[in-house]
């Protein structure tokens, strides 16, 4: 209690002393509060001071204003307080040191923690950056992969498209190339097949091996065409398909040459046999003639002896007149003259009679062409001309031998128009042939030209179609005689060989111009048509010409024929007298014989056989000087077959008499 009181007293005195003390005091060193210009005490320090003052128990202090002896402490108390103060200072100093050490450790810990935290944060940042870099790298890789995949897919699509386009182009080129080869192959194949079909069984047996090769080659080519058309092949196979197609064409050509060569050899053998048989028959005929001469001479001798005996017997009885001189032996009956006298060479271009007829026909045609020029050139009549063309073309294009009624209906539509009946046109109006004075000649020219144009469309692809057209032509020929001559004019313009007339090449005339004069045509590119197309068209013209000769017209118009079978005989008799042309002459003669041969043989009999023999023995050797191609060989085989079989089959598709 005393210590406490003393302590309180000390504190009281210290408090009193501190109010006037300017030196060191207990507690922390601080700036004096009364000094001006000093910084204000921080709020935190005030709070600490306030707390410290609050923690000290409040002891009431009695202030004695007046000093008294009991109020002053003694020396021991002062020394104790000084010691205590020093101890407190030491304690404070130790506490301060410990606090400073603690603060330093805390600061060190804080620094270490912050350093560690910074390291952790730095490491975390590095990890994050690394992860971010990895992420970015992965993203870049993914984007690069996506871009690469996209580019690769685009390249693949482009390559596939290019390959598809290339395959399409190659397929198209292959199809076009194989198609051209197919046309050549089919044309050549049909020619060979037609040749083989025209032969008899014995002759076909000679070519049996080539016929087998031909069938196998045809199957291979058909398989190649189907494969190319399907298009399921690689790029390299397209080129190989073209090469195979070309090889097939070359192989077919080789087979044709082999067949022609073998048939030529067989033909020579047959001709030799025929010559031997003819020589044998001639020798037999000569022997028989000699025997008949001997027999006749013997009979004459016997008759002479008998007459002499009778004369001698008569002398004995009466004087008789002198015996008459022996009559000369009767000459043997001469053989019938050949229809065409053989000549050393056929160098003429046309017979005078045929040239005169040709000039008459062309003159009539030209006069009608000149007369209708006002109708053709008048612009205001363009619609009328179109209507006339429609009235002619529509019924003419459907002419066929499907039935007699169908053929009659087609003819009636054409004839009614020429008779003046109205015909409806596209705009609903009607026209008649009497609407213009030149319309009849114009429509006659138009119809004749349209009939001739059928030779290169319907007739060239279907030879049997020639006969219904020919029947309508023959009927119009009887009803309008000028129509027949106009039809012949168009026919002769397309093929002057049907006159027959081999138009000579004029001095200074170019080959192209000359070919045009004999029927060759120019394309849109000003190029001459190919010989195969020309021969095909000439064959159609010859088929229609021959069909008009043997086909009867409408039954109601009478049985007479304006252009009868004698015209076919006249053409054959004259064509062997004109200059032969390569391929054309043999082709036309063969077509005429196949179409007219049956009727000519039935009508003219032996005379026609003599004409065939003349063609075989005299004309073909002359033709061989100009022509060594397939048509000439086929004509030789055809003639050999006809003469060997002693007959010519009737053409397929001939209309019977009274068909409609």
C-alpha positions as CSV (number, residue, x, y, z in Angstrom):
1,X,0.0,0.0,0.0
2,X,2.9,2.3,0.8
3,X,4.6,1.5,-2.4
4,X,1.4,2.3,-4.2
5,X,1.0,5.5,-2.3
6,X,4.5,6.4,-2.9
7,X,4.1,5.5,-6.5
8,X,1.0,7.7,-6.7
9,X,2.8,10.5,-5.0
10,X,5.7,10.1,-7.4
11,X,3.4,10.2,-10.3
12,X,1.6,13.2,-9.0
13,X,4.9,15.1,-8.6
14,X,6.0,13.9,-12.0
15,X,2.8,15.2,-13.4
16,X,3.3,18.5,-11.8
17,X,6.9,18.6,-12.9
18,X,6.1,17.6,-16.3
19,X,4.0,20.6,-16.9
20,X,7.1,22.8,-16.5
21,X,9.7,20.4,-17.7
22,X,11.3,20.8,-21.1
23,X,13.7,17.9,-20.9
24,X,13.3,14.2,-21.0
25,X,10.3,12.7,-19.5
26,X,8.9,9.2,-19.1
27,X,7.3,7.6,-22.1
28,X,8.2,7.9,-25.7
29,X,10.2,10.8,-27.0
30,X,7.9,13.2,-28.8
31,X,7.9,16.7,-29.9
32,X,6.7,19.3,-27.4
33,X,3.2,20.2,-27.8
34,X,3.8,23.9,-27.1
35,X,6.3,24.5,-29.8
36,X,5.1,26.4,-32.7
37,X,5.9,25.2,-36.2
38,X,5.9,21.7,-35.2
39,X,3.9,19.0,-37.0
40,X,0.7,18.1,-35.4
41,X,0.6,14.9,-33.4
42,X,-0.6,12.1,-35.6
43,X,-4.0,10.8,-34.9
44,X,-2.7,7.3,-34.3
45,X,-0.4,8.7,-31.6
46,X,-3.3,10.6,-30.0
47,X,-5.2,7.3,-30.0
48,X,-2.3,5.5,-28.4
49,X,-1.9,8.2,-25.8
50,X,-5.6,8.2,-25.1
51,X,-5.6,4.5,-24.7
52,X,-2.5,4.6,-22.5
53,X,-4.1,7.3,-20.3
54,X,-7.2,5.4,-20.1
55,X,-5.4,2.2,-19.0
56,X,-3.9,4.0,-16.0
57,X,-6.3,4.0,-13.1
58,X,-7.5,7.4,-12.2
59,X,-6.1,8.6,-8.8
60,X,-7.4,11.7,-7.5
61,X,-4.7,14.2,-7.0
62,X,-4.9,16.7,-4.5
63,X,-3.0,19.8,-5.5
64,X,-1.6,21.7,-2.7
65,X,-1.1,25.1,-3.8
66,X,1.0,25.9,-1.0
67,X,4.1,23.9,-0.4
68,X,4.6,22.1,2.8
69,X,7.3,19.8,4.1
70,X,5.3,16.7,4.0
71,X,4.6,17.2,0.5
72,X,8.2,16.8,-0.7
73,X,9.5,13.2,-1.0
74,X,12.5,12.0,0.7
75,X,15.8,11.2,-0.9
76,X,15.2,7.4,-0.9
77,X,11.9,7.8,-2.5
78,X,13.5,10.0,-5.0
79,X,16.3,7.5,-5.6
80,X,13.8,4.7,-5.7
81,X,11.8,6.5,-8.2
82,X,14.9,7.3,-10.2
83,X,15.9,3.7,-10.1
84,X,12.5,2.7,-11.0
85,X,12.5,5.3,-13.8
86,X,15.8,4.0,-15.0
87,X,14.5,0.5,-14.8
88,X,11.4,1.6,-16.6
89,X,13.6,3.3,-19.2
90,X,15.6,0.2,-19.5
91,X,12.4,-1.9,-19.7
92,X,11.1,0.5,-22.2
93,X,14.3,0.5,-24.1
94,X,14.3,-3.3,-24.0
95,X,10.7,-3.3,-25.0
96,X,11.6,-0.9,-27.8
97,X,14.4,-3.0,-28.9
98,X,12.3,-6.1,-28.8
99,X,9.5,-4.2,-30.6
100,X,12.1,-3.0,-33.1
101,X,13.5,-6.5,-33.5
102,X,9.9,-7.8,-33.7
103,X,9.2,-5.1,-36.3
104,X,12.3,-6.0,-38.1
105,X,11.4,-9.6,-38.1
106,X,7.9,-8.8,-39.1
107,X,9.3,-6.5,-41.8
108,X,11.7,-9.3,-42.8
109,X,8.9,-11.7,-42.7
110,X,6.7,-9.2,-44.6
111,X,9.5,-8.6,-47.1
112,X,10.1,-12.4,-47.4
113,X,6.4,-12.9,-47.7
114,X,6.1,-10.2,-50.3
115,X,9.2,-11.5,-52.1
116,X,7.7,-15.0,-51.9
117,X,4.4,-13.6,-52.9
118,X,6.0,-11.8,-55.7
119,X,7.9,-14.9,-56.7
120,X,4.7,-16.9,-56.4
121,X,2.9,-14.2,-58.4
122,X,5.8,-14.0,-60.8
123,X,5.8,-17.8,-61.1
124,X,2.0,-17.7,-61.4
125,X,2.3,-15.0,-63.9
126,X,4.9,-17.0,-65.8
127,X,2.7,-20.0,-65.6
128,X,-0.2,-17.9,-66.7
129,X,1.8,-16.4,-69.5
130,X,3.2,-19.8,-70.4
131,X,-0.3,-21.2,-70.3
132,X,-1.5,-18.2,-72.3
133,X,1.4,-18.7,-74.7
134,X,0.5,-22.4,-74.9
135,X,-3.1,-21.5,-75.4
136,X,-2.2,-19.0,-78.1
137,X,0.2,-21.5,-79.6
138,X,-2.5,-24.1,-79.5
139,X,-5.0,-21.6,-81.0
140,X,-2.5,-20.7,-83.6
141,X,-1.8,-24.4,-84.3
142,X,-5.6,-25.0,-84.4
143,X,-6.1,-22.0,-86.7
144,X,-3.2,-23.1,-88.8
145,X,-4.5,-26.6,-88.9
146,X,-8.0,-25.3,-89.7
147,X,-6.5,-23.1,-92.4
148,X,-4.4,-25.9,-93.7
149,X,-7.3,-28.2,-93.7
150,X,-9.4,-25.6,-95.4
151,X,-6.7,-25.0,-97.9
152,X,-6.2,-28.7,-98.3
153,X,-9.9,-29.3,-98.7
154,X,-10.1,-26.3,-101.2
155,X,-7.1,-27.7,-103.1
156,X,-8.7,-31.2,-103.0
157,X,-12.0,-29.7,-104.2
158,X,-10.2,-27.7,-106.9
159,X,-8.2,-30.8,-107.9
160,X,-11.4,-32.9,-107.9
161,X,-13.2,-30.2,-109.9
162,X,-10.2,-29.9,-112.2
163,X,-10.1,-33.7,-112.5
164,X,-13.8,-33.8,-113.1
165,X,-13.6,-31.1,-115.7
166,X,-10.6,-32.8,-117.3
167,X,-12.5,-36.1,-117.2
168,X,-15.5,-34.4,-118.7
169,X,-13.5,-32.8,-121.4
170,X,-11.6,-36.0,-122.1
171,X,-14.8,-38.0,-122.0
172,X,-16.4,-35.5,-124.5
173,X,-13.3,-35.6,-126.7
174,X,-13.3,-39.4,-126.4
175,X,-17.0,-39.6,-127.3
176,X,-16.5,-37.2,-130.2
177,X,-13.5,-39.1,-131.4
178,X,-15.1,-42.5,-131.0
179,X,-18.3,-41.2,-132.6
180,X,-16.4,-40.1,-135.7
181,X,-14.7,-43.5,-135.7
182,X,-18.1,-45.1,-135.2
183,X,-19.5,-43.3,-138.2
184,X,-16.6,-44.5,-140.3
185,X,-16.8,-47.9,-138.8
186,X,-20.5,-48.2,-139.3
187,X,-20.3,-47.0,-142.9
188,X,-17.5,-49.3,-143.7
189,X,-19.2,-52.2,-141.8
190,X,-22.5,-51.6,-143.6
191,X,-20.7,-51.5,-146.9
192,X,-19.0,-54.9,-146.2
193,X,-22.2,-56.3,-144.8
194,X,-24.1,-55.2,-147.9
195,X,-21.4,-56.7,-150.1
196,X,-21.6,-60.0,-148.2
197,X,-25.4,-60.0,-148.4
198,X,-25.3,-59.5,-152.1
199,X,-23.3,-62.7,-152.5
200,X,-24.6,-66.2,-152.8
201,X,-24.0,-68.8,-150.2
202,X,-21.1,-70.4,-152.1
203,X,-19.3,-67.1,-152.4
204,X,-19.9,-66.2,-148.7
205,X,-18.3,-69.5,-147.7
206,X,-15.1,-68.3,-149.3
207,X,-15.1,-65.3,-146.9
208,X,-16.3,-67.3,-143.8
209,X,-13.1,-66.6,-141.9
210,X,-13.2,-62.8,-142.6
211,X,-16.9,-62.8,-141.8
212,X,-16.1,-64.3,-138.4
213,X,-13.4,-61.7,-137.8
214,X,-15.9,-59.0,-138.9
215,X,-18.5,-60.1,-136.3
216,X,-15.9,-60.3,-133.5
217,X,-14.6,-56.8,-134.5
218,X,-18.1,-55.4,-134.5
219,X,-18.8,-56.8,-131.0
220,X,-15.5,-55.4,-129.7
221,X,-16.3,-52.0,-131.2
222,X,-19.8,-52.0,-129.8
223,X,-18.4,-52.8,-126.4
224,X,-15.8,-50.0,-126.7
225,X,-18.6,-47.6,-127.7
226,X,-20.8,-48.6,-124.7
227,X,-17.8,-48.3,-122.3
228,X,-16.9,-44.8,-123.6
229,X,-20.5,-43.7,-123.5
230,X,-20.8,-44.8,-119.8
231,X,-17.7,-42.7,-119.0
232,X,-16.5,-44.9,-116.2
233,X,-12.9,-45.0,-116.9
234,X,-9.6,-43.3,-115.9
235,X,-8.0,-40.4,-117.8
236,X,-5.4,-42.6,-119.5
237,X,-8.2,-45.0,-120.7
238,X,-9.9,-42.2,-122.7
239,X,-6.8,-41.9,-124.9
240,X,-6.5,-45.7,-125.1
241,X,-10.1,-45.9,-126.2
242,X,-9.4,-43.5,-129.1
243,X,-6.4,-45.5,-130.1
244,X,-8.5,-48.7,-129.9
245,X,-11.3,-47.1,-132.0
246,X,-8.8,-46.1,-134.6
247,X,-7.2,-49.5,-134.6
248,X,-10.7,-51.1,-135.0
249,X,-11.3,-48.8,-138.1
250,X,-7.9,-49.7,-139.5
251,X,-8.6,-53.4,-138.8
252,X,-12.0,-53.2,-140.5
253,X,-10.4,-51.5,-143.5
254,X,-7.8,-54.3,-143.6
255,X,-10.6,-56.9,-143.4
256,X,-12.4,-55.1,-146.2
257,X,-9.3,-55.1,-148.4
258,X,-8.7,-58.8,-147.6
259,X,-12.4,-59.6,-148.5
260,X,-12.2,-57.6,-151.7
261,X,-8.9,-59.2,-152.6
262,X,-10.2,-62.7,-151.9
263,X,-13.5,-61.9,-153.7
264,X,-11.5,-60.6,-156.6
265,X,-9.4,-63.7,-156.7
266,X,-12.6,-65.8,-156.5
267,X,-14.2,-63.6,-159.2
268,X,-11.3,-64.2,-161.4
269,X,-11.6,-67.9,-160.8
270,X,-15.3,-67.8,-161.5
271,X,-14.7,-65.7,-164.6
272,X,-12.1,-68.2,-165.8
273,X,-14.6,-71.0,-165.1
274,X,-17.2,-69.0,-167.0
275,X,-14.8,-68.4,-169.9
276,X,-13.9,-72.1,-169.9
277,X,-17.5,-73.0,-169.9
278,X,-18.2,-70.5,-172.7
279,X,-15.2,-71.8,-174.6
280,X,-16.4,-75.3,-174.1
281,X,-19.9,-74.4,-175.2
282,X,-18.5,-72.6,-178.2
283,X,-16.4,-75.6,-179.0
284,X,-19.4,-77.9,-178.6
285,X,-21.4,-75.5,-180.8
286,X,-18.6,-75.5,-183.4
287,X,-18.4,-79.3,-183.3
288,X,-22.2,-79.5,-183.6
289,X,-22.1,-77.0,-186.5
290,X,-19.3,-79.1,-188.2
291,X,-21.3,-82.2,-187.7
292,X,-24.4,-80.5,-189.1
293,X,-22.3,-79.3,-192.1
294,X,-21.0,-82.8,-192.6
295,X,-24.5,-84.2,-192.3
296,X,-25.8,-81.6,-194.7
297,X,-23.0,-82.2,-197.2
298,X,-23.7,-85.9,-196.9
299,X,-27.3,-85.3,-197.6
300,X,-26.5,-83.1,-200.5
301,X,-24.1,-85.7,-201.8
302,X,-26.8,-88.4,-201.5
303,X,-29.3,-86.2,-203.1
304,X,-26.9,-85.5,-205.9
305,X,-26.2,-89.1,-206.4
306,X,-30.0,-89.8,-206.4
307,X,-30.6,-87.1,-209.0
308,X,-27.7,-88.5,-211.1
309,X,-29.2,-91.9,-210.9
310,X,-32.6,-90.6,-211.9
311,X,-31.0,-88.7,-214.8
312,X,-29.3,-91.8,-216.1
313,X,-32.5,-93.7,-215.8
314,X,-34.3,-91.0,-217.7
315,X,-31.7,-91.0,-220.5
316,X,-32.4,-94.5,-221.3
317,X,-36.0,-93.6,-222.0
318,X,-36.1,-90.1,-223.4
319,X,-33.7,-87.3,-224.1
320,X,-33.8,-85.1,-220.9
321,X,-32.7,-81.4,-220.4
322,X,-29.4,-80.8,-218.6
323,X,-29.4,-81.2,-214.8
324,X,-29.7,-77.9,-212.9
325,X,-26.7,-76.7,-211.0
326,X,-26.5,-77.5,-207.4
327,X,-27.9,-74.9,-205.1
328,X,-25.5,-73.4,-202.6
329,X,-25.8,-74.6,-199.0
330,X,-28.0,-72.4,-196.9
331,X,-26.1,-70.1,-194.5
332,X,-26.7,-70.8,-190.8
333,X,-29.1,-68.5,-189.0
334,X,-27.3,-65.5,-187.5
335,X,-27.5,-64.8,-183.8
336,X,-29.5,-61.8,-182.6
337,X,-27.6,-58.6,-182.6
338,X,-26.4,-57.2,-179.3
339,X,-28.3,-54.3,-178.1
340,X,-25.2,-52.3,-177.7
341,X,-22.4,-52.7,-180.2
342,X,-19.0,-53.2,-178.6
343,X,-16.5,-50.5,-179.1
344,X,-12.9,-50.3,-178.5
345,X,-13.1,-47.6,-175.9
346,X,-15.8,-45.4,-174.3
347,X,-14.5,-41.9,-174.7
348,X,-17.8,-40.0,-175.4
349,X,-19.3,-37.8,-172.6
350,X,-23.0,-38.1,-173.7
351,X,-25.0,-39.6,-176.5
352,X,-26.5,-37.0,-178.8
353,X,-30.1,-38.1,-178.3
354,X,-29.7,-37.9,-174.5
355,X,-28.0,-34.5,-174.8
356,X,-30.9,-33.2,-176.8
357,X,-33.4,-34.5,-174.2
358,X,-31.3,-33.1,-171.4
359,X,-31.2,-29.6,-173.1
360,X,-35.0,-29.7,-173.5
361,X,-35.6,-30.5,-169.9
362,X,-33.2,-27.9,-168.6
363,X,-34.6,-25.3,-171.0
364,X,-38.2,-25.9,-169.7
365,X,-36.9,-25.8,-166.1
366,X,-35.0,-22.5,-166.7
367,X,-38.0,-20.9,-168.4
368,X,-40.2,-21.7,-165.4
369,X,-37.5,-20.4,-163.0
370,X,-37.3,-17.2,-164.9
371,X,-41.0,-16.8,-165.0
372,X,-41.5,-17.1,-161.2
373,X,-38.8,-14.6,-160.2
374,X,-41.3,-11.7,-159.6
375,X,-43.1,-14.0,-157.1
376,X,-39.8,-15.0,-155.4
377,X,-38.4,-11.5,-155.1
378,X,-41.5,-9.6,-154.1
379,X,-41.1,-8.8,-150.4
380,X,-44.8,-8.3,-149.8
381,X,-45.5,-11.8,-150.9
382,X,-43.1,-13.4,-148.4
383,X,-46.0,-14.6,-146.2
384,X,-47.8,-16.1,-149.2
385,X,-44.6,-17.9,-150.3
386,X,-44.3,-19.3,-146.8
387,X,-47.9,-20.5,-146.9
388,X,-47.2,-22.3,-150.2
389,X,-44.1,-23.9,-148.9
390,X,-46.1,-25.1,-145.8
391,X,-48.9,-26.5,-148.1
392,X,-46.3,-28.5,-150.0
393,X,-43.9,-29.6,-147.3
394,X,-46.4,-30.9,-144.7
395,X,-48.1,-33.6,-146.7
396,X,-45.0,-34.4,-148.7
397,X,-42.9,-35.1,-145.6
398,X,-45.4,-37.8,-144.4
399,X,-45.6,-39.8,-147.6
400,X,-45.1,-43.5,-146.9
401,X,-46.5,-46.9,-147.8
402,X,-47.9,-47.6,-144.3
403,X,-51.3,-48.2,-145.9
404,X,-53.0,-47.3,-149.2
405,X,-55.3,-44.9,-147.3
406,X,-52.3,-43.0,-145.8
407,X,-50.6,-42.7,-149.2
408,X,-53.9,-41.6,-150.8
409,X,-54.5,-38.9,-148.1
410,X,-51.0,-37.4,-148.6
411,X,-51.5,-37.3,-152.3
412,X,-55.0,-35.8,-152.0
413,X,-53.7,-32.9,-149.8
414,X,-51.1,-32.0,-152.4
415,X,-53.4,-32.4,-155.4
416,X,-56.3,-30.5,-153.8
417,X,-53.9,-27.6,-153.3
418,X,-52.9,-27.6,-157.0
419,X,-56.6,-27.9,-157.8
420,X,-57.3,-24.6,-156.2
421,X,-58.8,-25.6,-152.9
422,X,-57.9,-23.4,-149.9
423,X,-55.2,-24.4,-147.3
424,X,-55.0,-23.0,-143.8
425,X,-51.7,-21.4,-142.8
426,X,-50.2,-20.6,-139.4
427,X,-52.0,-17.3,-138.7
428,X,-55.4,-18.9,-139.3
429,X,-55.9,-17.5,-142.7
430,X,-56.3,-19.5,-145.9
431,X,-54.5,-19.4,-149.2
432,X,-55.1,-20.9,-152.6
433,X,-52.8,-21.5,-155.5
434,X,-55.0,-19.2,-157.6
435,X,-54.1,-16.2,-155.4
436,X,-51.2,-15.4,-157.7
437,X,-50.9,-16.1,-161.4
438,X,-47.3,-17.5,-161.0
439,X,-48.1,-19.6,-157.9
440,X,-48.7,-22.8,-159.9
441,X,-45.3,-22.8,-161.6
442,X,-43.7,-21.7,-158.3
443,X,-45.3,-24.6,-156.3
444,X,-44.5,-27.1,-159.1
445,X,-40.8,-26.1,-158.9
446,X,-41.0,-26.3,-155.1
447,X,-42.6,-29.7,-155.0
448,X,-40.2,-31.2,-157.6
449,X,-37.2,-29.9,-155.6
450,X,-38.7,-31.2,-152.4
451,X,-39.1,-34.7,-153.9
452,X,-35.5,-34.7,-155.1
453,X,-34.3,-33.6,-151.6
454,X,-35.8,-36.7,-150.1
455,X,-33.0,-38.7,-151.7
456,X,-30.5,-37.4,-149.2
457,X,-32.8,-37.6,-146.1
458,X,-35.4,-40.4,-146.1
459,X,-34.3,-42.5,-149.1
460,X,-30.6,-42.6,-148.3
461,X,-31.3,-44.0,-144.9
462,X,-34.3,-46.1,-145.9
463,X,-34.1,-47.3,-149.6
464,X,-37.7,-48.7,-149.4
465,X,-39.0,-45.2,-148.9
466,X,-38.2,-44.4,-152.6
467,X,-41.2,-46.4,-153.9
468,X,-44.1,-44.5,-152.2
469,X,-42.5,-41.2,-153.3
470,X,-42.1,-42.6,-156.8
471,X,-45.7,-43.6,-156.9
472,X,-46.9,-40.0,-156.1
473,X,-44.4,-38.6,-158.6
474,X,-45.6,-40.9,-161.3
475,X,-49.2,-39.9,-160.6
476,X,-48.5,-36.2,-160.7
477,X,-46.5,-36.8,-163.9
478,X,-49.6,-38.2,-165.6
479,X,-51.8,-35.3,-164.3
480,X,-49.2,-32.5,-164.9
481,X,-46.8,-33.5,-167.7
482,X,-44.6,-30.5,-167.1
483,X,-44.0,-31.6,-163.5
484,X,-42.3,-34.7,-164.7
485,X,-39.8,-32.7,-166.8
486,X,-39.2,-30.3,-163.9
487,X,-38.6,-33.2,-161.6
488,X,-36.0,-34.7,-164.1
489,X,-34.4,-31.3,-164.3
490,X,-33.8,-31.1,-160.6
491,X,-32.6,-34.7,-160.7
492,X,-30.2,-34.0,-163.5
493,X,-28.9,-30.9,-161.7
494,X,-28.0,-33.1,-158.7
495,X,-26.7,-36.0,-160.7
496,X,-26.0,-35.4,-164.5
497,X,-24.9,-39.1,-164.6
498,X,-28.6,-40.0,-164.7
499,X,-28.8,-38.6,-168.2
500,X,-26.2,-40.2,-168.5
501,X,-23.9,-37.2,-169.1
502,X,-20.3,-36.9,-167.9
503,X,-19.9,-33.2,-168.1
504,X,-16.3,-32.5,-169.3
505,X,-14.0,-30.2,-167.4
506,X,-13.6,-26.9,-169.3
507,X,-10.1,-25.4,-170.0
508,X,-9.0,-23.3,-167.0
509,X,-11.8,-24.6,-164.8
510,X,-10.6,-25.3,-161.2
511,X,-11.2,-28.8,-159.7
512,X,-13.6,-27.3,-157.1
513,X,-15.7,-25.6,-159.8
514,X,-15.7,-28.8,-161.9
515,X,-16.8,-31.0,-158.9
516,X,-19.6,-28.6,-158.3
517,X,-20.8,-29.0,-161.9
518,X,-21.1,-32.8,-161.4
519,X,-23.1,-32.5,-158.2
520,X,-20.7,-31.9,-155.4
521,X,-21.9,-29.5,-152.7
522,X,-20.1,-26.8,-150.7
523,X,-20.5,-26.7,-146.9
524,X,-21.1,-23.5,-144.8
525,X,-17.3,-23.3,-144.5
526,X,-16.9,-23.3,-148.3
527,X,-15.6,-26.8,-148.2
528,X,-16.5,-29.6,-150.6
529,X,-18.4,-32.5,-149.2
530,X,-16.6,-35.8,-148.6
531,X,-16.7,-38.4,-151.4
532,X,-18.5,-40.9,-149.1
533,X,-21.4,-38.4,-148.6
534,X,-21.4,-37.6,-152.3
535,X,-21.7,-41.3,-153.3
536,X,-24.4,-41.9,-150.6
537,X,-26.5,-39.0,-152.1
538,X,-25.9,-40.2,-155.7
539,X,-27.1,-43.7,-154.6
540,X,-30.3,-42.2,-153.2
541,X,-30.9,-40.3,-156.5
542,X,-30.3,-43.4,-158.6
543,X,-32.7,-45.4,-156.3
544,X,-35.5,-42.7,-156.7
545,X,-34.9,-42.5,-160.5
546,X,-35.2,-46.3,-160.9
547,X,-38.2,-46.4,-158.5
548,X,-40.1,-43.8,-160.7
549,X,-39.4,-46.1,-163.7
550,X,-41.0,-49.2,-162.3
551,X,-43.5,-47.9,-159.7
552,X,-47.1,-47.5,-160.9
553,X,-49.1,-44.4,-160.1
554,X,-52.6,-44.1,-158.6
555,X,-55.0,-46.8,-160.0
556,X,-57.7,-44.2,-160.8
557,X,-55.5,-42.3,-163.2
558,X,-55.0,-45.2,-165.6
559,X,-52.3,-47.8,-166.1
560,X,-50.1,-45.9,-168.6
561,X,-46.7,-44.8,-167.4
562,X,-45.0,-41.6,-168.6
563,X,-41.5,-42.8,-167.8
564,X,-41.5,-46.5,-168.3
565,X,-39.1,-49.4,-168.2
566,X,-37.6,-48.5,-171.6
567,X,-35.9,-45.5,-169.9
568,X,-34.0,-47.9,-167.6
569,X,-32.9,-49.9,-170.6
570,X,-31.9,-46.7,-172.4
571,X,-29.9,-45.5,-169.4
572,X,-28.0,-48.8,-169.1
573,X,-27.4,-48.9,-172.9
574,X,-26.0,-45.4,-172.9
575,X,-24.0,-45.4,-169.6
576,X,-21.7,-48.1,-171.0
577,X,-20.9,-45.8,-173.9
578,X,-19.8,-42.8,-171.9
579,X,-16.5,-42.2,-170.1
580,X,-16.4,-44.1,-166.8
581,X,-15.8,-42.2,-163.6
582,X,-14.1,-43.7,-160.5
583,X,-16.6,-45.1,-157.9
584,X,-19.6,-43.2,-159.3
585,X,-20.1,-45.2,-162.5
586,X,-19.9,-48.6,-160.7
587,X,-22.1,-47.4,-157.8
588,X,-24.9,-46.1,-160.1
589,X,-24.9,-49.2,-162.4
590,X,-25.1,-51.5,-159.3
591,X,-28.0,-49.5,-157.8
592,X,-29.9,-49.5,-161.1
593,X,-29.4,-53.2,-161.6
594,X,-30.5,-54.0,-158.0
595,X,-33.6,-51.9,-158.4
596,X,-34.6,-52.5,-162.1
597,X,-32.8,-55.8,-162.8
598,X,-35.7,-58.0,-162.0
599,X,-38.1,-56.1,-164.3
600,X,-35.5,-55.7,-167.1
601,X,-34.7,-59.5,-167.1
602,X,-38.4,-60.4,-167.1
603,X,-39.2,-58.0,-169.9
604,X,-36.1,-58.2,-172.2
605,X,-34.9,-61.7,-171.4
606,X,-31.9,-62.7,-173.5
607,X,-31.2,-59.2,-174.8
608,X,-30.7,-58.1,-171.2
609,X,-28.4,-61.1,-170.5
610,X,-26.3,-60.0,-173.5
611,X,-26.2,-56.5,-172.0
612,X,-25.0,-57.9,-168.7
613,X,-22.3,-59.9,-170.5
614,X,-21.3,-56.9,-172.4
615,X,-20.9,-54.9,-169.2
616,X,-18.9,-57.8,-167.7
617,X,-16.6,-58.5,-170.6
618,X,-16.2,-55.1,-172.2
619,X,-17.2,-52.3,-169.9
620,X,-15.5,-53.6,-166.6
621,X,-12.1,-53.9,-168.2
622,X,-12.4,-50.2,-169.4
623,X,-13.6,-49.2,-165.9
624,X,-10.6,-50.9,-164.4
625,X,-8.4,-48.3,-166.1
626,X,-10.1,-45.6,-164.0
627,X,-11.3,-47.5,-160.9
628,X,-9.8,-50.2,-158.7
629,X,-11.9,-49.4,-155.6
630,X,-14.6,-51.2,-153.7
631,X,-17.6,-50.2,-155.9
632,X,-16.0,-51.7,-159.0
633,X,-15.2,-55.0,-157.2
634,X,-18.7,-55.2,-155.8
635,X,-20.1,-54.6,-159.3
636,X,-18.0,-57.5,-160.6
637,X,-19.2,-59.8,-157.8
638,X,-22.8,-58.7,-158.4
639,X,-22.6,-59.4,-162.1
640,X,-21.0,-62.8,-161.6
641,X,-23.7,-63.7,-159.1
642,X,-26.5,-62.6,-161.5
643,X,-25.1,-64.5,-164.4
644,X,-24.3,-67.6,-162.3
645,X,-27.8,-67.8,-160.8
646,X,-29.4,-66.7,-164.1
647,X,-31.8,-64.3,-162.2
648,X,-31.9,-61.0,-160.3
649,X,-34.1,-60.8,-157.1
650,X,-36.8,-58.2,-157.0
651,X,-36.0,-55.0,-155.0
652,X,-37.5,-54.9,-151.5
653,X,-40.3,-52.4,-151.0
654,X,-41.7,-52.3,-154.6
655,X,-45.4,-51.4,-154.5
656,X,-47.7,-53.9,-156.2
657,X,-50.0,-52.8,-159.1
658,X,-53.2,-51.2,-157.8
659,X,-51.8,-50.5,-154.4
660,X,-53.8,-47.4,-154.0
